[in-house]
Amino acid sequence: MKKKKLNIAYKKITRIRFIEQLGFLTGFSPHIIILQSALPGYDVFYVHKRHGGKRLIENPNPVLKSIQRKLNKYLQVVYYYRCPQSSHGFVINVKRGMKKGIISNARTHIGSKYMLNIDLKDFFHYVKYNMVYGIYNSDIFNFNNDLVKILTDLSCKDERLPMGAPTSPVLANMACINMDLELESICKDFKIKYTRYADDMTFSGVNPIPDHLIKKIYLIINEAGFVVNEKKVKMRGINDIKKVTGIIVGNDLSLGVEFFEETRLEISKLKTLLELNHRYGGSKNKLIEKHKQKIEGFINYATRIYGQDSENVKSLINELDKAISFDNFTEPMSWDDFPYI
């Protein structure tokens, strides 16, 4: 998004006051918006996490999700102008501007000898109704009281942010603004680097992080309304491998051996799926296409860290090209020879 469009979008959302203006801005009638805020519907289910356990998903009904998506577009612009330097997750980027994301989050900590990783427990669920109400009721916006309540009801489920609503990430970021600024300030005094990518917080420096600073960090987090997930707290010393959101951070960024092993396994699975599909007619298969896109996402991720000229990246690209080449498909000599996965 270009700066001019950002300015226009910012003015649009911060100048509206009444439900009729919100309806014009989102393209939904005030009646529909009020109905969805009064009776927000969600499809609730669980998905398996990659490394075990389950994650709760609360998927809004199609109309509510469409309203939230439109609202998210404007809330993201507001957050862009108030985003603390330490925040890197779910942040929009201006074209040709500084790109914030998982890479920039990790890159900040290059060269650090000591690191503290903190994970916030049930991040969205600790952003409560009153916190969301306070965001919409702040002097950033010009909403009247009725509109503040409608927007809060549109954004919350069971008195907190739902895991699955398009508006949840940006509202969680907004709820963290004061916490991030306070942490930036105290860390600067101790020459400690601080970044946050959603619920992942990282503190690092060339010297050990003092115990009294860690206690202060915990206090600031608790005062902001969040809870530390003690099971995921990691203190890394001078001789330890340091990771930030899964990326190994040393004098540069790198990915572990397990990343390349997993990617190669997924390529092998794709090859088998393509061979089966080719055997039984070769019609277009959405699941196979999604699996291919997943692998391409892994390779793009590695490219962003290593560069496209890296041998690691080239190797993955070559293996994927071979896997999807129909010239390589041959009938197995027997069913026992087929690579079941």
Salt bridges, closest charged atoms under 4 A:
GLU58 OE1 - HIS125 NE2 3.50
GLU58 OE2 - LYS157 NZ 3.94
GLU58 OE2 - ARG160 NH1 2.80
ASP153 OD2 - LYS149 NZ 2.77
ASP158 OD2 - LYS157 NZ 2.79
ASP158 OD2 - ARG160 NH2 3.85
ASP180 OD2 - ARG196 NH2 2.88
GLU258 OE2 - LYS243 NZ 3.32
GLU262 OE1 - ARG50 NH2 2.48
GLU266 OE2 - LYS269 NZ 3.63
GLU266 OE1 - HIS291 NE2 3.20
GLU266 OE1 - LYS294 NZ 3.74
GLU275 OE2 - LYS271 NZ 2.51
GLU296 OE2 - LYS292 NZ 2.70
GLU319 OE2 - ARG264 NE 2.69
GLU331 OE1 - ARG279 NH2 3.21
